[in-house]
């Protein structure tokens, strides 16, 4: 699949890596493509202690500004765990196609992802705000 060809490196916070793996495994039955995507991201990530996480890397709780390279639309969201998700408030779950694509990316990184309706897209991270303590 072309989307996997040029995936950028990602970094995950050790405080969340095991939880993300559990979430991915938990959705495999109902949403295997999404579970597989998140599981691949966790497997290929460099895992760092929370104190060593670079400030420009998307983490749970980060505010992320990104551009959809297909539409040119810029959007700002906060990446959260599923219980905190609220799309109306801009709180996007890591268990969505866009959330799974964003986790671990650094400012300036671009990655391909597939929307829920199967359309291939590419996004670029424009800015990352640190998670709230």
LINLIN-V259798 format. One record per residue. N is the residue number from 1. BURIAL is + if it has 16 or more other ideal C-beta (glycine too) atoms within 10 Angstrom, else -. Layout:
N,BURIAL + N,BURIAL
//
This chain:
1,- + 2,- + 3,- + 4,- + 5,- + 6,- + 7,+ + 8,- + 9,- + 10,+ + 11,+ + 12,+ + 13,+ + 14,- + 15,- + 16,+ + 17,+ + 18,- + 19,- + 20,+ + 21,+ + 22,- + 23,+ + 24,+ + 25,- + 26,- + 27,+ + 28,- + 29,- + 30,- + 31,+ + 32,- + 33,- + 34,+ + 35,+ + 36,- + 37,+ + 38,+ + 39,+ + 40,- + 41,+ + 42,+ + 43,- + 44,- + 45,+ + 46,- + 47,+ + 48,+ + 49,- + 50,- + 51,- + 52,- + 53,+ + 54,- + 55,- + 56,+ + 57,+ + 58,+ + 59,+ + 60,+ + 61,+ + 62,+ + 63,+ + 64,+ + 65,- + 66,+ + 67,+ + 68,+ + 69,- + 70,- + 71,- + 72,- + 73,- + 74,- + 75,- + 76,- + 77,+ + 78,+ + 79,+ + 80,+ + 81,+ + 82,- + 83,- + 84,- + 85,+ + 86,- + 87,- + 88,- + 89,- + 90,- + 91,+ + 92,+ + 93,+ + 94,+ + 95,+ + 96,+ + 97,+ + 98,+ + 99,+ + 100,+ + 101,+ + 102,+ + 103,+ + 104,+ + 105,+ + 106,- + 107,+ + 108,- + 109,+ + 110,- + 111,+ + 112,+ + 113,+ + 114,+ + 115,- + 116,- + 117,- + 118,- + 119,- + 120,- + 121,+ + 122,- + 123,+ + 124,+ + 125,+ + 126,- + 127,- + 128,+ + 129,- + 130,- + 131,+ + 132,- + 133,-
//
